[in-house]
Amino acid sequence: MANEPQQTVTAEQLMALRTGPDALRAISEALQVKKMGPADHIRTKHEIKSFVESGTINSAKEIIQLAQRRIVAVGQREANRISVSGGMRP
């Protein structure tokens, strides 16, 4: 599916990005936050901000799993919308 994550980010990579300059942007790009729907995008950004301030390896793993699920959910919603409408645009 086109909306599935193309590359997998590890918790260790997130921990390294967390200490770097512009950590929020770097982590957001690594997790492909822009592929999510608007509400998930905002929710994930808040989670990343919290992680940058005081994150652990376990919270990094959780953020990765949530981000991957949210990206897949967007693809599934889009596929369902297309199948319901018969593939035709309204």
DRENMI-351941 format. One record per residue: residue number from 1; x, y, z of N, C-alpha, C in turn; residue in three letters. Coordinates in steps of 0.05 Angstrom, whole numbers, plus 5000, padded with zeros to 4 digits. Example, Ala and Ser with C-alpha at 12.3 -4.5 7.8 and 13.67 -1.06 7.14 Angstrom:
   i n_c1 n_c2 n_c3 ca_c1 ca_c2 ca_c3 c_c1 c_c2 c_c3  aa
   1 5264 4886 5156  5246  4910  5156 5264 4934 5156 ALA
   2 5257 4955 5142  5273  4979  5143 5258 5001 5157 SER
//
This chain:
   i n_c1 n_c2 n_c3 ca_c1 ca_c2 ca_c3 c_c1 c_c2 c_c3  aa
   1 5017 4977 5000  5000  5000  5000 5018 5025 5000 MET
   2 5010 5046 4987  5026  5070  4984 5031 5084 5011 ALA
   3 5013 5082 5030  5015  5096  5055 5030 5081 5076 ASN
   4 5040 5057 5071  5054  5042  5091 5082 5054 5094 GLU
   5 5093 5053 5118  5119  5064  5123 5140 5051 5105 PRO
   6 5157 5067 5092  5177  5055  5073 5201 5045 5088 GLN
   7 5208 5058 5110  5232  5050  5125 5225 5048 5154 GLN
   8 5237 5030 5168  5232  5027  5196 5253 5042 5212 THR
   9 5244 5058 5231  5261  5073  5248 5263 5057 5274 VAL
  10 5287 5056 5286  5290  5041  5311 5289 5060 5334 THR
  11 5283 5049 5357  5282  5064  5382 5309 5077 5387 ALA
  12 5330 5064 5381  5357  5074  5386 5362 5099 5368 GLU
  13 5352 5098 5344  5355  5121  5326 5339 5145 5337 GLN
  14 5315 5140 5347  5299  5162  5359 5313 5174 5383 LEU
  15 5326 5157 5399  5340  5166  5423 5363 5185 5414 MET
  16 5377 5177 5392  5399  5194  5382 5388 5220 5371 ALA
  17 5366 5219 5356  5354  5243  5345 5344 5262 5366 LEU
  18 5336 5251 5388  5325  5266  5411 5344 5286 5421 ARG
  19 5370 5280 5421  5390  5298  5432 5401 5318 5411 THR
  20 5394 5314 5386  5405  5331  5365 5390 5357 5363 GLY
  21 5401 5375 5346  5388  5401  5341 5362 5396 5325 PRO
  22 5342 5412 5331  5316  5410  5317 5305 5382 5318 ASP
  23 5305 5370 5342  5297  5342  5346 5268 5337 5338 ALA
  24 5250 5356 5344  5222  5351  5337 5218 5347 5307 LEU
  25 5231 5364 5291  5229  5362  5262 5242 5336 5252 ARG
  26 5265 5330 5262  5280  5307  5253 5264 5281 5259 ALA
  27 5253 5279 5283  5238  5255  5291 5212 5253 5275 ILE
  28 5199 5276 5271  5174  5277  5255 5179 5267 5227 SER
  29 5201 5275 5215  5207  5266  5188 5214 5237 5187 GLU
  30 5229 5227 5208  5236  5199  5209 5211 5181 5212 ALA
  31 5191 5191 5226  5166  5176  5230 5146 5180 5209 LEU
  32 5152 5197 5189  5134  5203  5167 5107 5214 5176 GLN
  33 5108 5233 5194  5083  5244  5206 5065 5257 5185 VAL
  34 5077 5268 5164  5061  5281  5144 5042 5263 5129 LYS
  35 5047 5237 5130  5029  5218  5116 5004 5212 5132 LYS
  36 5002 5222 5157  4979  5216  5174 4957 5236 5169 MET
  37 4934 5229 5179  4912  5248  5178 4917 5271 5197 GLY
  38 4901 5293 5194  4906  5317  5211 4906 5312 5241 PRO
  39 4887 5298 5251  4885  5293  5280 4908 5276 5290 ALA
  40 4915 5255 5275  4937  5237  5282 4963 5252 5280 ASP
  41 4966 5269 5260  4990  5286  5256 4995 5302 5282 HIS
  42 4975 5317 5291  4977  5334  5314 4982 5317 5339 ILE
  43 4968 5295 5342  4971  5278  5366 5000 5267 5367 ARG
  44 5010 5258 5344  5037  5247  5343 5058 5269 5349 THR
  45 5054 5293 5339  5072  5315  5344 5074 5321 5374 LYS
  46 5051 5320 5388  5051  5324  5417 5066 5302 5431 HIS
  47 5062 5277 5422  5076  5255  5434 5106 5257 5429 GLU
  48 5114 5266 5406  5142  5269  5400 5154 5292 5417 ILE
  49 5140 5313 5420  5149  5335  5437 5154 5326 5466 LYS
  50 5135 5311 5476  5138  5300  5503 5162 5281 5504 SER
  51 5166 5265 5484  5188  5246  5483 5215 5261 5482 PHE
  52 5216 5283 5467  5241  5298  5465 5248 5310 5492 VAL
  53 5228 5319 5507  5233  5331  5533 5242 5311 5554 GLU
  54 5231 5287 5554  5238  5268  5575 5231 5239 5567 SER
  55 5242 5230 5545  5235  5204  5534 5253 5182 5543 GLY
  56 5243 5158 5541  5258  5134  5548 5257 5116 5523 THR
  57 5273 5094 5524  5273  5075  5502 5246 5062 5498 ILE
  58 5232 5057 5520  5205  5046  5518 5185 5065 5505 ASN
  59 5187 5090 5512  5169  5110  5499 5176 5113 5470 SER
  60 5201 5110 5462  5209  5112  5434 5196 5089 5419 ALA
  61 5197 5065 5430  5185  5042  5417 5155 5045 5413 LYS
  62 5143 5056 5434  5114  5061  5433 5106 5081 5411 GLU
  63 5122 5103 5409  5116  5123  5389 5119 5111 5361 ILE
  64 5139 5095 5357  5144  5082  5331 5120 5065 5323 ILE
  65 5111 5048 5342  5088  5031  5337 5063 5047 5331 GLN
  66 5058 5068 5347  5034  5084  5342 5035 5098 5315 LEU
  67 5058 5109 5308  5061  5122  5283 5056 5103 5259 ALA
  68 5067 5079 5261  5063  5060  5239 5034 5052 5237 GLN
  69 5020 5048 5260  4992  5041  5259 4975 5064 5247 ARG
  70 4982 5089 5254  4967  5112  5244 4970 5115 5214 ARG
  71 4994 5110 5204  4999  5113  5175 4983 5091 5160 ILE
  72 4984 5067 5171  4969  5045  5158 4939 5050 5159 VAL
  73 4929 5061 5181  4901  5067  5184 4892 5087 5163 ALA
  74 4908 5107 5157  4901  5126  5136 4898 5112 5109 VAL
  75 4916 5094 5103  4914  5078  5078 4889 5062 5077 GLY
  76 4882 5049 5100  4858  5033  5101 4832 5050 5097 GLN
  77 4832 5073 5110  4809  5091  5107 4806 5100 5078 ARG
  78 4828 5106 5066  4827  5114  5038 4818 5091 5020 GLU
  79 4827 5067 5025  4819  5044  5009 4789 5039 5013 ALA
  80 4779 5041 5037  4751  5037  5043 4734 5059 5029 ASN
  81 4744 5083 5029  4729  5105  5016 4727 5100 4986 ARG
  82 4748 5091 4974  4748  5086  4946 4730 5062 4939 ILE
  83 4731 5041 4955  4714  5018  4949 4684 5024 4953 SER
  84 4678 5040 4973  4650  5048  4977 4639 5065 4955 VAL
  85 4656 5083 4945  4647  5101  4923 4650 5088 4896 SER
  86 4660 5064 4895  4663  5050  4870 4686 5060 4854 GLY
  87 4704 5074 4867  4728  5084  4853 4723 5109 4837 GLY
  88 4699 5119 4839  4692  5143  4824 4693 5167 4842 MET
  89 4702 5189 4831  4703  5214  4847 4675 5226 4848 ARG
  90 4668 5237 4872  4641  5250  4874 4639 5275 4857 PRO
//
